[in-house]
Amino acid sequence: MFSSLAETPNNICGVSLIASGSSTPHQRLTNDQIGMRVETDDSWIRSRTGIGARHVVGSHESLSGLGYAASANALAMAGWDPESLDLIVLATSTPDDLFGSAPKVQAQLGAINAVAFDLTAACSGFLFALVTAAQYLRVGAMKRALVIGADQLTSWVDWDDRRSCVLFGDGAGAVALEASHFKNDDILGFQLKTDGSRGESLNLPSVPNLNPLIDGISYQKGCFSTIQMNGQEVYKFAVREVPLILEKLLLKTSVKTEQLDWLLLHQANKRILDSVAERLSIPSHKVLSNLSDYGNTSAATIPLMLDEAVRDGRIKSGNLIASSGFGAGLSWGASIFRWKGPV
Ligand code: UT7
């Protein structure tokens, strides 16, 4: 890591996406199996969401464990020594330590020269973290970063609420970023947005749990509810805001939709993916989706999908990708980037 900006060659660098990794829990829960718990069935879930199964963190597994496994896979693809990392940003809303899970991942990796911290922006978290990490590289302050999206929402859903419990699953994905010459910047542009006034459409609030401390003084013991979601409101928000932010970004970056190789959206609902693609006139064969196998893994969906498509050869070096994340906050964001791959 450069110790001061003055030492950098020109202070403005580009950013390359070098490698990816992912990890999902061992346990797989099908739609039919959810039907054994609440009144629902495979055909309703598939037709309304595109989801067929999801993975659920079980015994001997954890959020930081998934983040570590995804990161180790990305480092192996990049061929990087963990000690060469300067930065680890872990996007998660479900840390296994409220003070942050990123340092745990750092320790497991042996990334002794990196600084590691969590970033919370729900299902938009990966894109927010990608943009955040890219800024450290751009100004020349750091050279190598790992951006992780990981979530374990199955711990926070109400498993008796069929309107929401069918949607979510657990997983982690990671992307390795490297500073490059400023002329070779592979992140062509980004837009990030939040609107807290609409936050109640999807949230996971703390609940008042007042306890007496001593005479005349009480304290609020930490306690959270389960996921609260107005599905129809979130659906309307997504199909309205995601095409808009992508259209603006395409304009800003002077990229034409025909130039895009892939549309990589937060995997929330197949109907949302189809609607956004139709609005942008992007043909369905360019729309990446693995909802049927994993459901909505929140901050993990984008890097999990990216890694799958990189490893099976769909995403090739030089491919141009438009990506958008959206969800609780409400938050949403988009980025257009080029995949470089290992060098
Ligand atoms: O990262 C962002 C996370 N959130 C989202 O992406 C949520 C976005 N919203 C959605 O994906 C959709 O709104 C849902 C998939 C959640 C729901 O689909 P919908 O087409 O909006 O269904 P709905 O809420 O309008 O419900 C239609 C019917 C209702 O029955 P009645 O009142 O018409 O008799 C529900 O009770 O479907 C019923 N229903 C179910 N039936 C079987 C709701 N959930 C289920 C279920 N199984 N799991």
Boltz pocket constraint, residues with backbone or C-beta under 6 A from the ligand:
constraints:
  - pocket:
      binder: B
      contacts: [[A, 39], [A, 40], [A, 41], [A, 44], [A, 45], [A, 48], [A, 49], [A, 123], [A, 162], [A, 163], [A, 164], [A, 166], [A, 202], [A, 229], [A, 230], [A, 231], [A, 232], [A, 234], [A, 235], [A, 268], [A, 269], [A, 296], [A, 298], [A, 326], [A, 327], [A, 328]]
      max_distance: 6.0
